[in-house]
Amino acid sequence: MAGGRRGPLFAALLAAWVVAVAEAEADREQAARPPEQSLVRPMTASNWTLVMQGEWMLKFYAPWCPSCQQTDSEWETFAKNGEILQISVGKVDVIQEPGDWNAKVGSQETPGVTSKFGHGMWNEAGQRLVEFCQENALVIANTLFQQHKRRLYTWISPDGQHQNQIDYILCSQRWRSSIQSTITRPGADCGSEHELLITKFRLKLKKVGKTTRPFRYDLNQVPYDYTVEVRNRFKGVDLIIECLMNYGMRFVTLYRRQGSRRSPWKRNAKKQNGCLGRPYK
């Protein structure tokens, strides 16, 4: 009986030991494997000028922010598809790169950059944003359309007492006429204290014609053997055309000769009388 009780216990201990050894080996292999290189480029003060080259999508995050951590995997997936979309993907740590990003451009109109339909009063960061847009020919789409106040502010304080317009969509001045509307969606559940900001564009792409020049063949570079082969191939066609021309000329000659003669059946034909003894006309 004692030996029979030890059998199942020994088997369970052996199974547990095998599982522990397998997990330890897997952890060792995972630690020895080199970490996968991230395609999201960290942006700092030293390489910030790269955002002026091509198209970029930037994520401003705080390492302690739970909502920012939840979007890390989606941002990595988006970066993997960035090469196909021809978009560079980066991220900015607001702790390592401190700065006042709460720009407020207000309702003050700046020719070519903002209109008079903004929200609130401008601050120093907003002035820097306007100068940045002037240097790079950008327009702030949030200020172009007259909307209700509820459709303008993009941030609400946790106590719900304060609203600010601190999120903006910047567009090239070249495409300003393509912007149809820019509004916020306060009822959207974004999991953030910021409101969902949407811009509607209308683009009409022009079909680009072919600009390649027609290829010109150099007849002097054609091999002699190929020239002889082509001539022999069309020699029979030339004979057929010559025969058809001869037969055609003969037909025309005969037709002209017959046309100049009077038809014998017209000359010998007699007039027939009708039933009243009168000739047919």
Buried (B, 14 or more C-beta within 10 A) or exposed (E): EEEEEEEEEEEEEEEEEEEEEEEEEEEEEEEEEEEEEEBBBEBEEEEEEEBEEEEBBBBEBEEEEEEBEEBBEEBBEBBEEBEEEEBBBBBBBBEEBEEEEEBBBBBBEBEEBBBEBBBBEBBEBBBEBBEEBBEEEBBBBBBBBEBEEEBBBBBBEEEEEEBBBBBBBBBEBEEEEEBEBBBBEEEEEEEEEBBBBEBEEEEEEEEEEEEEEEEEEEEEEEEEEEEEEEEEEEEEEEEEEEEEEEEEEEEEEEEEEEEEEEEEEEEEEEEEEEEEEEEEE
